[in-house]
Amino acid sequence: MIVKPRFWQILTAATLTASTFFNAVPLHPSIAENKVSTTQVTQAILTLSGHTAPLRTIVISPDGQTLASSGDDKTIKLWNLKTGELLRTLSGHTERVTSLVFTPDGRTLASSSLDNTIKLWNVETGKLNRNLTGHSASVISIAISPDGKTLASGSYDKTLRLWNLSNGKLVHSFKVFATAVVISPDGRNLISGNEDGTIKRWNLRTRKLIANLVPPKPKNPMFDSQRASSVISLAISADGQTLINGGYNDFHQSIQQTDGKNVKVWNLKTGKVVHNFTAELGSINAVALTPDGKSFITGGLGRKISIFDLKTGKLIRTIEGHAGGIYALAVSKDGKTLISGSGDKSIKVWQL
């Protein structure tokens, strides 16, 4: 049985036609707690245009020279990050592309799609190297181990799979509804954010479950079904100690009651939530951490990018400039550049 995407996963910025829509709604209490007077409109240093539909995913190559982007137009574009020149367009997926990741050597780009497949592309030539098939429903998130040997994929078929990148064969399959996946920088742990709001951590070598992290329940639940949001986005710190997950609140989801918080910061050593709040109304589709581990960044349907202090959870500044929701974020290795992909079909490069 194919599991259909939930409302928050198919909602595009095109459904929000009036910018005053958000301004007319009172701040959620948890937003007010974190809000400080730092909002500012920042001029992007570069805007990349070429996609014909909303952007869903972007990734920077390991050498920092190339940006890969994709989304609802089913194509993947490779850009020269310094000049903004479009290098090539990769075509092959028949549905929305959901996730992109480079191999550590930068020679191969992996892509996942709602067409149930994972494709491996030669970055230099743009040719398709291999097609990984086996998922029976949309593939929504992928990650590659630091040694470049293993690819992990989460799907609506409620499996999390491990693939051998050298031969394309399936290595292992976990029965879990993983909506976002990452692999720790040291390559030891596979981490999944799940539909039920939990975070699961496995030993990547033994494939044994190490921890099942359960978010706190609402203090005053209105319904028995009220719980943490499904995980939409994940980011792990360079030292592997901190995990950020983005989700949604009930602003656009009336069927399933959540705890109203769409950002959670986890201490992976203790398994505890350090910060739990709502960054903006609607879903948080993208999260990222700065390389120095001092800040984390969120982007969502509110069309703004928010930068928070990791230690205190307080808002440092916001960046506005996109005309649509934010669906993808990437930070350069030197921490000086932020890149965002939006429902307005554009990619913007910002100076941090």
For each residue, the residues with C-beta under 8 A, 3 or more apart:
1:
2: 136 137 138 156 157
3: 137 156 157 158
4: 156
5: 9 10 114 138 156
6: 9 10 230 253
7: 10 11 252 253 255
8: 11 230 232 248 252 253 283
9: 5 6 140 232
10: 5 6 7
11: 7 8 15 252 283 301
12: 15 54 72 324 325 343
13: 16 54 301 303 323 324 325 342 343 344
14: 17 54 324 343
15: 11 12
16: 13 21 22 301 324 325
17: 14 21
18: 21
19: 22 23 303
20: 23 24
21: 16 17 18 24 25
22: 16 19 25 280 281 302 303
23: 19 20
24: 20 21
25: 21 22 251 281
26:
27: 31 32 35
28: 31 32 249 260 278 281
29: 32 33
30: 33 34 260 261 276 277 278
31: 27 28 34 35 277 278 279 280 281
32: 27 28 29 35
33: 29 30 277
34: 30 31 277 279 308 313 314 315
35: 27 31 32 315
36: 314 315 316
37:
38: 315 316 317 318
39: 304 317 318 320
40: 317 318 319 320
41: 319 320 321
42: 319 320 321 350 351
43: 321
44: 47 321 348 349 350
45: 349 350 351
46: 84 348 349
47: 44 84 346 347 348 349
48: 67 69 79 84 86 346 347 348 349
49: 345 346 347
50: 77 86 89
51: 54 55 69 70 71 73 75 77 345 346 347
52: 73 345
53: 71 72 73 345
54: 12 13 14 51 71 72 324 325 327 342 343 344 345
55: 51 58 69 70 71 327 328 341 342 343 345 346 347
56: 70 71 72 96 97 98 327 328 341
57: 69 70 71 97 98 99 100 327 328 341
58: 55 67 68 69 70 100 328 329 330 339 340 341 347
59: 67 68 100 101 102 109 330
60: 64 66 67 81 102 330 332 333 339
61: 64 65 66 67 68 102 106 123
62: 102 104 105 106
63: 66 106
64: 60 61 81 332 333 334
65: 61 80 81 82
66: 60 61 63 78 79 80 81 87 106 123
67: 48 58 59 60 61 78 79 81 330 339 347
68: 58 59 61 76 77 78 79 100 102 109
69: 48 51 55 57 58 76 77 79 100 328 341 347
70: 51 55 56 57 58 73 74 75 76 77 97 100 111
71: 51 53 54 55 56 57 96 97 327 341
72: 12 53 54 56 96
73: 51 52 53 70
74: 70 91 93 94 95 96 97 113
75: 51 70 89 90 91 93 97
76: 68 69 70 89 90 91 93 97 100 109 111 121
77: 50 51 68 69 70 86 88 89 90
78: 66 67 68 86 87 88 89 90 109 123 126
79: 48 66 67 68 69 84 85 86 87 347
80: 65 66 83 84 85 87
81: 60 64 65 66 67 84 339 349
82: 65
83: 80
84: 46 47 48 79 80 81 349
85: 79 80
86: 48 50 77 78 79 89
87: 66 78 79 80
88: 77 78 126
89: 50 75 76 77 78 86 126
90: 75 76 77 78 109 111 121 126 128
91: 74 75 76
92: 119 128
93: 74 75 76 96 97 111 113 115 117 119
94: 74 113 115
95: 74 113 114 115 138
96: 56 71 72 74 93 113 114
97: 56 57 70 71 74 75 76 93 100 111 112 113
98: 56 57 112 113 114 138 139 140 141
99: 57 111 112 139 140 141 142
100: 57 58 59 68 69 70 76 97 109 110 111 112
101: 59 109 110 142 143 144 151
102: 59 60 61 62 68 106 108 109 110 123 144
103: 106 107 108 109 110 144 148 165
104: 62 144 146 147 148
105: 62 108 148
106: 61 62 63 66 102 103 123
107: 103 122 123 124
108: 102 103 105 120 121 122 123 129 165
109: 59 68 76 78 90 100 101 102 103 120 121 123
110: 100 101 102 103 118 119 120 121 142 144 151
111: 70 76 90 93 97 99 100 118 119 121 142
112: 97 98 99 100 117 118 139 140 141 142 153
113: 74 93 94 95 96 97 98 116 117 118 119 138 139
114: 5 95 96 98 138 139 140
115: 93 94 95 138
116: 113 133 135 136 137 138 139 155
117: 93 112 113 131 132 133 135 139
118: 110 111 112 113 131 132 133 135 139 142 151 153 163
119: 92 93 110 111 113 128 130 131 132
120: 108 109 110 128 129 130 131 132 165 168
121: 76 90 108 109 110 111 126 127 128 129
122: 107 108 125 126 127 128 129
123: 61 66 78 102 106 107 108 109 126
124: 107
125: 122
126: 78 88 89 90 121 122 123
127: 121 122
128: 90 92 119 120 121 122 131
129: 108 120 121 122
130: 119 120 168
131: 117 118 119 120 128 168
132: 117 118 119 120 151 153 163 168
133: 116 117 118
134: 161 170
135: 116 117 118 138 139 153 155 157 159 161
136: 2 116 155 157
137: 2 3 116 155 156 157
138: 2 5 95 98 113 114 115 116 135 155 156
139: 98 99 112 113 114 116 117 118 135 142 153 154 155
140: 9 98 99 112 114 154 155 156 179 180
141: 98 99 112 153 154 178 179 180 181 234
142: 99 101 110 111 112 118 139 151 152 153 154 181
143: 101 151 152 181 182 183 190
144: 101 102 103 104 110 148 150 151 152 165 183
145: 148 149 150 151 152 183 187 204
146: 104 183 185 186 187
147: 104 150 187
148: 103 104 105 144 145 165
149: 145 164 165 166
150: 144 145 147 162 163 164 165 171 183 204
151: 101 110 118 132 142 143 144 145 162 163 165
152: 142 143 144 145 160 161 162 163 181 183 190
153: 112 118 132 135 139 141 142 160 161 163 181
154: 139 140 141 142 160 177 178 179 180 181 192
155: 116 135 136 137 138 139 140 158 159 160 161 178
156: 2 3 4 5 137 138 140 177
157: 2 3 135 136 137
158: 3 155 175 176 177
159: 135 155 173 174 175 176
160: 152 153 154 155 173 174 176 178 181 190 192
161: 134 135 152 153 155 170 171 172 173 174
162: 150 151 152 170 171 172 173 190 204 207
163: 118 132 150 151 152 153 168 169 170 171
164: 149 150 167 168 169 170 171
165: 103 108 120 144 148 149 150 151 168
166: 149
167: 164
168: 120 130 131 132 163 164 165
169: 163 164
170: 134 161 162 163 164 173
171: 150 161 162 163 164
172: 161 162 207
173: 159 160 161 162 170
174: 159 160 161 178 192 202 207
175: 158 159
176: 158 159 160 192 194 200
177: 154 156 158 194 195 196
178: 141 154 155 160 174 181 192 193 194 200
179: 140 141 154 192 193 194 195 230 231 232
180: 140 141 154 192 193 231 232 233 234 245
181: 141 142 143 152 153 154 160 178 190 191 192 193 234
182: 143 191 234 235 236 243
183: 143 144 145 146 150 152 187 189 190 191 204
184: 187 188 189 190 191 236 240
185: 146 236 238 239 240
186: 146 189 240
187: 145 146 147 183 184 204
188: 184 203 204 205
189: 183 184 186 201 202 203 204 210 240
190: 143 152 160 162 181 183 184 201 202 203 204
191: 181 182 183 184 199 200 201 202 234 236 243 268
192: 154 160 174 176 178 179 180 181 199 200 202
193: 178 179 180 181 199 231 232 233 234 245
194: 176 177 178 179 197 198 199 200 230 231
195: 177 179 230 231
196: 177 227 228 230
197: 194 214 215 227 228 229 230 231 247 258
198: 194 212 213 214 215 228
199: 191 192 193 194 211 212 213 215 231 243 245 266
200: 176 178 191 192 194 209 211 212 213
201: 189 190 191 209 210 211 212 213 268
202: 174 189 190 191 192 207 208 209 210
203: 188 189 190 206 207 208 210
204: 145 150 162 183 187 188 189 190 207
205: 188
206: 203
207: 162 172 174 202 203 204
208: 202 203
209: 200 201 202 212
210: 189 201 202 203
211: 199 200 201 271
212: 198 199 200 201 209
213: 198 199 200 201 266 271
214: 197 198
215: 197 198 199 227 228 259 264 273 276
216: 228 259 273 276
217: 221 226 227 228 259
218: 221 222 226 227 259 260
219:
220:
221: 217 218 224 226 257
222: 218 226 257
223: 226 257
224: 221
225: 256 257
226: 217 218 221 222 223 257 258 259
227: 196 197 215 217 218 257 258 259
228: 196 197 198 215 216 217 247 258 259 261 264
229: 197 232 247 248 249 258 259 261 262
230: 6 8 179 194 195 196 197 247 248
231: 179 180 193 194 195 197 199 234 245 246 247
232: 8 9 179 180 193 229 245 246 247 248 283 284 285
233: 180 193 245 246 284 285 286 287
234: 141 180 181 182 191 193 231 243 244 245 246 287
235: 182 243 244 287 288 289 296
236: 182 184 185 191 240 242 243 244 268 289
237: 240 241 242 243 289 293
238: 185 289 291 293
239: 185 242 293
240: 184 185 186 189 236 237 268
241: 237 267 268 269
242: 236 237 239 265 266 267 268 274 289 293 310
243: 182 191 199 234 235 236 237 265 266 268
244: 234 235 236 263 264 265 266 287 288 289 296 298
245: 180 193 199 231 232 233 234 263 264 266 287
246: 231 232 233 234 262 263 279 283 284 285 286 287 298 300
247: 197 228 229 230 231 232 258 261 262 263 264 283 284
248: 8 229 230 232 251 252 253 258 262 282 283 284
249: 28 229 253 258 260 261 262 278 281 282 283
250: 253 254 257 258 260
251: 25 248 281 282
252: 7 8 11 248 282 283 301
253: 6 7 8 248 249 250 256 258
254: 250
255: 7
256: 225 253
257: 221 222 223 225 226 227 250
258: 197 226 227 228 229 247 248 249 250 253 261
259: 215 216 217 218 226 227 228 229 276
260: 28 30 218 249 250 278
261: 30 228 229 247 249 258 264 276 277 278
262: 229 246 247 248 249 278 279 280 282 283 284 300
263: 244 245 246 247 275 276 277 278 279 284 287 298
264: 215 228 244 245 247 261 273 275 276
265: 242 243 244 273 274 275 276 296 310 313
266: 199 213 242 243 244 245 271 272 273 274
267: 241 242 270 271 272 273 274
268: 191 201 236 240 241 242 243 271
269: 241
270: 267
271: 211 213 266 267 268
272: 266 267
273: 215 216 264 265 266 267 276
274: 242 265 266 267 313
275: 263 264 265 313
276: 30 215 216 259 261 263 264 265 273
277: 30 31 33 34 261 263 313
278: 28 30 31 249 260 261 262 263 281
279: 31 34 246 262 263 284 298 300 306 308
280: 22 31 262 284 298 300 301 302 304 306
281: 22 25 28 31 249 251 278 301 302
282: 248 249 251 252 262 300 301 302 325
283: 8 11 232 246 247 248 249 252 262 300 301
284: 232 233 246 247 248 262 263 279 280 287 298 299 300
285: 232 233 246 299 300 301 325 326 327 328
286: 233 246 298 299 300 326 327 328 329 340 341
287: 233 234 235 244 245 246 263 284 296 297 298 299 329
288: 235 244 296 297 329 330 331 338
289: 235 236 237 238 242 244 293 295 296 297 310 331
290: 293 294 295 296 297 331 335 352
291: 238 331 333 334 335
292: 295 335
293: 237 238 239 242 289 290 310
294: 290 309 310 311
295: 289 290 292 307 308 309 310 316
296: 235 244 265 287 288 289 290 307 308 310
297: 287 288 289 290 305 306 307 308 329 331 338
298: 244 246 263 279 280 284 286 287 305 306 308 329
299: 284 285 286 287 304 305 306 325 326 327 328 329 340
300: 246 262 279 280 282 283 284 285 286 304 325 326
301: 11 13 16 252 280 281 282 283 285 325 326
302: 22 280 281 282 325 326
303: 13 19 22 320 322 323 324 325 326 342
304: 39 280 299 300 318 319 320 322 326
305: 297 298 299 318 319 320 326 329 338 340 350
306: 279 280 297 298 299 315 317 318 319
307: 295 296 297 315 316 317 318 319 352
308: 34 279 295 296 297 298 313 314 315 316
309: 294 295 312 313 314 315 316
310: 242 265 289 293 294 295 296 313
311: 294
312: 309
313: 34 265 274 275 277 308 309 310
314: 34 36 308 309
315: 34 35 36 38 306 307 308 309 318
316: 36 38 295 307 308 309
317: 38 39 40 306 307
318: 38 39 40 304 305 306 307 315
319: 40 41 42 304 305 306 307 338 340 350
320: 39 40 41 42 303 304 305
321: 41 42 43 44 348 350
322: 303 304 325 326 340 342 343 344 346 348
323: 13 303 342 344
324: 12 13 14 16 54 303 342 343 344 345
325: 12 13 16 54 282 285 299 300 301 302 303 322 342 343
326: 285 286 299 300 301 302 303 304 305 322 329 340 341 342 343
327: 54 55 56 57 71 285 286 299 341 342 343
328: 55 56 57 58 69 285 286 299 340 341 342
329: 58 286 287 288 297 298 299 305 326 338 339 340 341
330: 58 59 60 67 288 338 339
331: 288 289 290 291 297 335 337 338 339 352
332: 60 64 335 336 337 338 339
333: 60 64 291
334: 64 291 337
335: 290 291 292 331 332 352
336: 332 351 352
337: 331 332 334 349 350 351 352
338: 288 297 305 319 329 330 331 332 349 350 351 352
339: 58 60 67 81 329 330 331 332 347 348 349 350
340: 58 286 299 305 319 322 326 328 329 347 348 350
341: 55 56 57 58 69 71 286 326 327 328 329 346 347
342: 13 54 55 303 322 323 324 325 326 327 328 345 346 347 348
343: 12 13 14 54 55 322 324 325 326 327
344: 13 54 322 323 324
345: 49 51 52 53 54 55 324 342
346: 47 48 49 51 55 322 341 342
347: 47 48 49 51 55 58 67 69 79 339 340 341 342
348: 44 46 47 48 321 322 339 340 342
349: 44 45 46 47 48 81 84 337 338 339
350: 42 44 45 305 319 321 337 338 339 340
351: 42 45 336 337 338
352: 290 307 331 335 336 337 338
